[in-house]
Amino acid sequence: MRKKENILILLIFIFSIFSCTTDNEEIYLKYALLASGKNRGQLEKVLDYYANDSLKYKAARFLIENMPGHYSYAQKDRINEYYNDAKKILLANDLTPKQQRDSILIISDSLYALLDKFTIEDVKVIKADFLIHNIDKAFEVWLNNPRCQHVDFETFCEMILPYKCVELQEMDSWRDTLSARFSEDLQKFPYNDENWNSPYRVVNLIRDEMLRKVKPIGMFNRSGHPLLRSDLLPIQTYGRCEDYVNLAVLTFRSLGIPVSIDVAPYWGQYRAGHSWYVLLNDRGEELSAEWDIGSLPGTAFFPYQRIPKVYRSTYAINRDIAKYKINSTYKFPFELCQIDVTDKYVKTDNIAIPINKCDLAEDYAYISTFTGRPQDWSVIDYGTIKKGEAYFNKIGRNVLYIIHGFDGERLIPITKPFFIHKNGEIEYITCNKEDESILTLYRKYPESENVVTMRRRILGAQIQASNYRDFSKYDILYTVKSTSIPDKIKLNNSKSYRYYRYMPKDGSYGSIAELKFWMNDTLPITGSYLACQFATKENIDKAFDDDWLTNFETDNQDGAWVGIDAKKPVVASHVRIVPRGDDNDIHPGDEYELFYWDNEFGWISLGVKFAKDNSLTYKHVPNGALLWLKNYTRGWDERPFRVINGVIEWL
């Protein structure tokens, strides 16, 4: 049992032995057979089986030559115990998808915590019968499929032939299982002269069937070990994008549709990444599905996202990455089986950036984007250092970067942060510590269009007070005229009322994240909650739960309101109205720390503060500096920014 990086030991050995050999394919085959150890007979059995079929023999060699780049769980019995336990949970009729996810997470962390710590190279364990069956089935759906006429052999080898689409996937009869489960609509599809043999049309037939049968619910937080056995994928009703991408790719390939998986390790203005599938259409187009089985391939692909890097998962080993892993000292864990396809999605540049460190332990450099938590900068690619400059290829524009080098102990910044503008211009970010200003902050993260739209639903809303439960008579204490409102709004009120409510304008669905009334600056009004007749108790409670990510909102866009019954007449002096949003505004009571980037020392603190209201003010902020506001109390979303002519520019 070895971890996946241990394949490099033999990789280095074989490259050193055969470095003078000109036939690279012979090198790779000899290495694979050498790396297989006691399993060599299984691989040779496959090669012998296809000795008289030149094309299948070539396909078998392709799989075997690149097999050292792939790995599976080493504890075969334990992983199947986990899968069987997970299946019982997924088939339990009394559990919601959320409860299923949470239950599987619990057993992942307790009973099966170390499963992914023990992996083994496929070349050491794969069986000849499995590989032969896989090859024969792949050829069957390729050569006998009218939707595959545009697929040449090289494309077939990457997009249909592989016996797995992701690492750790169970080596089972997934082609048989998934093609049988999701081919009902395809078999009923009537012949026509327009699109009967269209891969695009077939993908959408299958996709609709998967949506109908699986009923997927996206839950993007942690959910335990992935379910990578073919009988589990179709019954997983909760999941992340990659779960349903895996299901889609395996199902499409089982039916002879050429697809691949593309991955953005990180978005250019967000800490997380994304994965999706790509269809090779019969017109030669690569059609990307923006999400997973929930979106059509070929629609606009995240037109507003900044994209620093996109990698395509391959079956073939990327020999350049293999050489990096051999020659580098630091050995960042780049995937061996991937290629850079960033330029298929965005405008890219090949860049050369002057470095400010000379005493490094290797001639490789690492380009990073800002991701925030759990670390500030995250590596997305490697490049080379030559004559005082770091060189990188296919770097996405409109993104903030920094370059790191290895000093023998750790990665350290070796350039200033820099921003590649939309026109390709590189701007290095520096600050003048002698020129300072006062800065008031209201957020720690940029506002999306959706957040702005939701926030604007409070415009025109009124705070009304009455001594009649039905508000047949009421007084208006406050009208929201701007989205920039204080945390505690002072009410123009000296009278006592029993009932208070938030009454938005029609068309708002009543949207509000939080509502709270005070009798003075510190004493809240308590009582029972009330709302319009079509609001549920669950709706109402969300307005008073102190969670700014839950929202009071009804299905009726008009006439929705929520309020409080104080049980007796009281004078309300203040109200808190929190619009629906992402809880990245300054949150009263939370602990914050503002940093600026110093090119010599890194992040320098400008002080820790506890927010007293929904803004923070800092003095002595260096002008032009790259800034980062951290919230230690809640949340993950944080972005660096700078202030240009008094306006915050998020980077």
N, C-alpha and C positions, 0 to 999 in steps of 0.2 A: 504494500500500500504506500502510495506516494502522493504528495500534493502535485498539482498540475505543473508547477514551475520546474519540477525535477526532471521533466523530459529534456531540459536543456543540457543536462549532464552528458547524455548520449549525443545530443545534437552537436555540442562542441566537439565531441570525440569524432563523430563521423565527418564533420566538416574538415577537421584537421587531417584525417586519413585521406579523404578523397578531394582535397582542395585543388589538386592538379588534374583531376579528371574532367574531361570536356563534356561528357554525357551526363547532364544534370539529372535526367530521369533515372538513370542507373544509380546515381548517388542516392536519390530519395528512396528508391525501392530497396536498395541494400540497407539503408539506414532503418527503414520501417521494419524490415525483416529482422535486423539486429536488435531493434528496440522491443520487438514482440516477445523476446525471451522464449519461455516454454510454450507460448501460444503460436510459435512460428508455423507449426504444422497446419493450423487452421487457415492461415493466410495462403500458404502454398496449395492447400486443397482447393481454394477458390480459384487461384491462378490456373491450376491444372484443369479444373472443371471447364474453364472457358478457353482452353488452349486452341481449340479449333474454331472459335468465333471471335474474329479479330476485333470487332467493335465492342463486344461485351468484355473481352479481355482488356481492352484499353480502358474501359470504364472501371473495371475492377482494379487495375493498376492505379488509376487516379485516386480511388478511394483509399487504397492501401498506402500509397506514397504520402498522402496527406493525413493519414490517420494518427500519427504521433502528436498532432495539434489538438486532439479531441480527448475528452475525458468523461468519466462517469463516476457515480457513487461507488466506493470500494466495498462498503458493507451491504452487500446485496440483500441479505435476509432482513436487515434492519430497515432499509429503505422500503421494502415491500410491506413490512409490518406497519410502517408509517402510512403508506398509501392505503392499506386496508383499513386502518383506523380512520383515516380521513374520509374514505368512501362511506363508512357507516355514518359519519357526521353529515355528509352531503346528502345522504338518502333519508335522513331523519325528517319526517314530515312536520314535526312540531317545532322545527328551528327556522328562524328567519335567516336570510343570507348574512346579515350582520352577526347573528349568533353563530352561524356556521364558521364564518371567518374567525371570530374571537375564540371559538372552541379549538379550531385547528392551530391557531397561534399559540394557545396554551400548551397543547401537547408538543408543538414544535420546540418551545422554549424549555419544556420540562423533560418529557420522555425521550425526545429526539434532538437534543440541543446540539450535539456534535456531529450530526450526519454529514454536513458539508465540509467538515474538516478533514475527511478521509476520502480522497479521490484516487482514481487509477486511470492510466491511459487506456483508451479503447483498444489500442493495438495489442494489449496484453490479455484482453478478456473476450473480445468479440469472437463469435462462433461462425464457422463456415456456412452452416445451414441458414443462419439468419441473414448473412451477407448475400448469399446466393438468392434467397427468396426476395430480398430487397431489390437487388439488381434486376431480376426477372420481372418483378412487378413494375418497376420504374420504366423499363423498356416497353412493357406492354402498354402502359398508358401514354407513352411518348409516340411509339410507332403506329399505334392503332387508333389514334385520337385525331379527329378532324380539327380540333382546336389547337393542335401542336405543330401545324405545318410550318410555322415561322421559326420554330426552335431548332437551332443547329446543335451539333454535338457538344460544343464547348458550353453553350448556355444550358443545355440539358444537364451537364455534369454539375453545375452549380445550383440550378433552380428546380430540378426535379429528382435527380439521382440520389443525393445524400441520404443516408440512413437515419439522420437526425437533423433537426434545424437549430437546436440550441444545446449547449453543454449540459450535462447531467440528465438529459432526456433518457427515459427508459428505452432500452433496445427491445421493443416488443413489436407486435404485428399491427402497427398503427395505420399502415396503408389500407389493410383490410377493414379494420375497425371503423375508421373515419369515413372511408369511401362508402361503406354500407350505411352508416348512420345519416349522412348528409347528401344523399343522391336522389332522394325521392322526387323533389321538384324537377331535377335535371332529367330524370327518366320520363316525366310527364310532359316535358317541354316539347311542344309540337314542332315538327320540321317546318321551316320557312326559308325563303330565299334571301332574307335580309340579315339576320343575326344568329341563325341556329348554330353556326360554327364560330361564333365570336367569343374569345376568352373573356372579354369585358362583360358580355351579357351573361355568360355562365357564372362568372364570379359573383355577380349580383343575385342570380338565382340561388346559389349556394349560401351566400351571405344572408339573404332573407330567411332561408330555411334555418340557418344557425340561430338567428335572432329569435325566431318563433319557438324553436325547441329549447334553446339554452336560457333565454330570457336574462341576459347578463345585466348586472348592476355594478357600475363602477365604484370601487372603494379603493382609494389610492394610497391609503396608509399601510403600514406593515401588516402582513398577513401570513407569516410563517413560511416554511419551506415551500417552494413552488410545486405544483401538482403536475408532474411531467410524465404521467402514464396515460396511455390513450383512452382507457375507460373512465378516467377522471376528468379530463379536459372538457368533455361535453356536458358534464353535470355540475360544473363549478359555476354557480349563479352569481357569485361575487368575484371581484378580481381587479387587477391592475391592467394597464394597457398591454403589457408584455404577455399576460396570461392569455388574452383573447387574440393577440397577434400570433402567438404560438399555435393556438387552435386553428386560426385561419390559414396559416402557412402550411401546416401539416395536412389539413383537409384539402386545400387547393392542390398541393403536390400529389396527394393520394389519387386525385382525379386528373392528373396530367396538366395542371395549369401552372405555368412558370412564374414563381414569385420568390422574392427575397425579403430579408429584414434589414431595414435601415435604422440607425440609432444616432441620436444627438446626445452625447454624454451630458451636456448642460446647454440650456438656452443662454442666449447672450445677455439676458436681463432677468434671469431667474435662477435659483439655486438647483432646481431639478432638471432632469433630462426627459427624453421621450423615445419611444420606439414605435414603428409602424411597418406595414408591409407594402411592397411595391410589386405591381403587376407588369409583366412584359406583354403588352398588347400586340395583336397581330399586325398593327401598323408601324411597329418598331418603337412605339412610345413606352416610356417607363412611367406608369401611372401610380402616384403615391396616394395611399389612404391616409387622410389627415389623422384619424384616430385608429381604431381597430376595426372589428366587424361592424361597428356602429356607423361607419361613414363610407361613402362611395369612393373608390379609387379614381383619381384624376380630377377631383374638385380642387379648388384653390387651397394651397398648402400653407396654413398659418401665415397669411400675408403680412402680419404685423410683428411676427416674432423675429428677433435678432438671432442669427445662427452662426456660432463660431466654427463648429465642426460637425460633419455628418460622416459616419462610418457605415459601410455595408458589411454585414456578417457574411462570410464566405465559408465554404468547406475547405478550399485550398489554403494552405499555409502561406501567409505573406512572408516571402523570404527576406525582404528588407527588415521587417520587424524581427525575424529570427536572428539576423545578423546583428541588429541592435542589441538583442538580449545576450548574444555571445560577447560582443565587444564592449558593452557599457559597463561602468563600474556601479552605477546606482541601480539599474534594472527596475524601472517603473513597470508595473504590471499591465502593460498594453496587451490586448488580446492578440494572439498569434494569427487568428483567422478573421481578418477584416481588411478592407481597403478603404481609402479616403475617397468619398464621393461628394464632398462639400460643394464643389463647383457645379454639380447637377441641380443644386437648390438655390444658391446665392452667388453673387459676384464675389470673387476671391482675389487675393493678391499673393504673390511670392515676395517675402519681405526680408530685409537685412537690417538688423537693429544693433547699433553700437552697444557693447557691454562695458560695465565699469569694474569688473573683477577679472584678474588675470591668473590668480593662483587656484585654479579649479582642478579637481581630481580626474576630469575626463573632458573630451572635446564635444560632448553632447550638451545641448541646452533644452529647456522645457518651457513651452509657452502655456500660460495659465490664464483662466478667466476668473473673475470674482464670483464666488458662490455664497459667501457668508457663513452660515452655520453648516456643519460643525467646524469648518475651517474657512479662512478668508479666501485664499486663492486655490484653485483646483487645476491640475495639469490636464491638458487636452491633447497635446501632441509633443513630439520631440523634433529637434533640428540639430544642426551641426554648428560648431564654432570654428571660424576661420579668420585669422588676421584681425582679431578684435571685434568681430561681428557675429551675431547669431542669425542663422539662415533658416527660414521656414517656408513651406509651400502650402498653397490652398488655404489661406487664412481668411475667414469671413469678415466682411466689413461691418461698420456701425456697432462695434463691440470694444469694450475696455479690456486691455491685456497687460500682463507683466511677464517677464522672462526670468526663469530660475536656472541656477547652475548648481552642481554638486561639489561641495567643498571637502568631501571626504567623510563627512559625518551627517550632513543633512542638505536639503535643498535650500538655497538662499537666493533672494532677489539679486539679479545682476544687471537690471536696467531700471529706468524710471517707468512708472505706469504710463501707458500710451493708449490712445484711442484712434482707431482707424475709421475715418469718416466715410460717408456714403460714396464720396468721389475718390476714395483710395488715399487721401491725404493722411499722413501719420502725425498726430499731435501728442507731444510728450507733456505730461501734467506735472507742473512744478508749483511751488507756492513761495510767497514772500513772507517770511516770518517776522520781518520788520514792519509789515503793513497789515494791521489787524482791524477787525470790525466786530460789531455786535450782530448776532444771528438768532432769530426766533424760528423755531421749527414746529411744524404741525403734524408731520408724518415721518415715517422711517422707510417708506417704500413708495414707488410711483403709483399713481392712480390709473387703473385701466378704464376703458370706456364703460364697461359694465358697472364699475364702482361709482363713477361719476353719474351715470344714468340712475342708479338706485338712490344715490344721495339726493339727487334733485327731486325725488318724489316727496320730500318734506316741504318743498316750496309751496307757500300758500296755506299750509296747515295752520290750524288754530288750537290753542289751549282754551277750552271752554269749561265754565264752572256753573253748577246748578244745585238747587235743592230739590229738584225733581229727577227721579231715577231715569225717566224717559227723555230728559233734557228738552221737555216741551217748552221750557223757558230757560235761558242760559245767558251768561255774560261772557264776552270774549276777553281773556286776560293777556293773550299774546298771539301775534301772527308771525309765522316764519317768513321772512323776506329774503334771506340769504342762507346759503349752505354753510357759511362761516359764522357759526353761532358759538357762544361760550359753553363751557361744560355745564355750568349752572346758570340758567337764564333767570334774571330777576323779573318777577311778575309785577305788573302794575295792579296790586290788589291789597285791599285792607278789610275786605268783607269775609265772613265765614260761609263756607259752602260744604255740603256733605259729599257731593259728587264732582269729580274732575275727570276730563277726558282729553285725549288727543284726537282731533277731528281733521283728517287730511282732506285735500281737494279730491274730487272725483277723478278716477283714472289712475289712482296710486295703489290700489289693492290694499290700502291701509299700511303699507310697508314701513316698518320701524324696527330697529334692533333692540332698543331699550327705552323705557319710560320710568321716570321716578319723580316724586313730588316731595318737597320739604316744607315744614312749618317755619323753619329758619335756616340759617346757613349749614347747620349740622344735624338737625332733628328731622328724620324722614317721616312722612305720613304713612301709616300702616292701615290695613283694612282688607277688604276683599276686592277681587278684580271683577270688572264687568266689561262688556263689549257688545257690538252689534249682534243681532240675533243669529246671523249665519256664521259667526266665528266659533270654532271649537275650543274646548278647554285647553287642548294642546297648543292651539294658536295663541291663546291669551297668555298662558304661562310664559311663553317665550319673550314677551315684552317686559317681564319682571324677573328674569332668572339670572341677571348679572352676567350673562354670557353675550358678548357683543357680536358673536358669530351665528347666533340663532335669531330668527326674525318672526315678529307678528306679521302675518300676511294672509289674506283670504283669497278664495277663488273669484270673488266678486270684485271687480275693479272699482266700483262705485259704492259709496255709503258705508265703507268699512271704518270702524273706529274702535278704540280701546281706552279704558280708563280705570278709575279706582273709586270704591265706596269707602269713605273714611269712617263710616258707622255713626258719625256725629259731625255737625258743622265745625270746620276748622279753617284757619286762614293759611292758604298756601302762598309762600313767599318766593319759592324757586321751583324750577322744573328742569329736569335733564331730558333732552331729546337726542337720542343717538340714532342717526340715520342708518339704514341698512348699508353695510359695507364689508370691508375685509379685516377690520380691527387692526389696521396698521396706522391709524391716527395715534397721536400721543394719548395714552390711556392714563387718566388720573390715578395716582397711587403706585404706578409702575416705576421700576428702577431702570434708569438709562445711563449710558456713557457715550460721549461723543469723542471720536478719534479723528486725527488728520494724519496723512501719510507723509513721513519724512524719508527722503531718498537714502539717508544714511542709517537711520535707526528703525524704519518701519512705522508701524502705527503708534502714534503718540496721543495719550489721553488728554482731553480738555476738561475732564472732570465727570464725576458721577452725580446724578441728580435724581430725586424722586419727583415725579410730575405732580403738581398741585392742581392743575386743571388740564385742558387739552392743548397746551403749548409748552415749549421749553425755550428758555433764552440762555445763550452762551455768550460770554464776552471773550475778547482776545482770540478770535478765530482768524488764522492766517488767510489772507485773501488769495483766491485761486487754488486753494488746497483741495486735494481729494479727501472727502469727509465720509465718515461711516458712523451712523447712530445705532447703537446696540440696545436692545431691550432685554434685560436679564429676567424679567418676570414672566413673559409669555411670548409665543410666536417664533417663527423661523424666518419670515420674509424680511430681508434687509438688503438695501442696495447702497453702494457708494454714490456720492453726488458731489457737485461743486456749485458755487454760487457765482453767476455771471450777471453783472449789472443788477444785483439785488434779486435775481430770479434763480430758483433752484433748477439745476440741470441734472437729471438722473442719468447715470452711466451704466 
